[in-house]
Amino acid sequence: MNFFDIIGLLAVGVGQTLLVTLACSATGMFIGMTAAGLRRIDFFGAKFLLNFYSFVFRGIPVLVLLFLVYFGLPGMGFKVPPLLAMMLSLGLISGAYLAEVFRGALDSVDGAEVLAAEAMGMSRLQVLIYIELPQMLRFAVPGMVNEFTTVLKYSPFAYTVGIPEITKQAMTLASTTLRGIEVYLAVGILYFAIYRTLLLGVQWLSFKYRVPGFGAR
């Protein structure tokens, strides 16, 4: 068995790694955007609760929360599937970070545009949806890419709940072949390839939907 054979065997877990990463990233984006939006319009005075959520979940280790969800909730009568456990734990933590990214991006929107929209009779919710959110997403791209990278790096924790992603495949292969250096070097190459591929996709989307002349000096 040569090095390329090892990469081929480990590639079996790439699909599960992508599934975990994309599912947790989507969950984090939804939670983060919802939290930032509700805090922006101060929906029923939710700002304090959202600040508390962001403060608490940014301080909890991912593995601790994952074990709490996957191994703890069944003791209360709630059995959580492995992928859902990853989405709840890693998604909630990622959402807490993204909420701060989106908050900063919303603060970067020109206040004069908001005042102009309100002067035209738009409600606070309409201003958020049609004026602030489209600009916020462009401002938040660097922060979103950084958080996506973090989620990808935390995705190997999925092996602890039985998801057969790359790391779980690598542990099995290393134990049977006793070629740990080559196996985990291949793991690093695969993760880097996933990161670069998805980063190119994000850059393409950013270029496609950029505002002409935006950021020009």
Beta strands, then each sheet from edge to edge (+ up, - down):
end
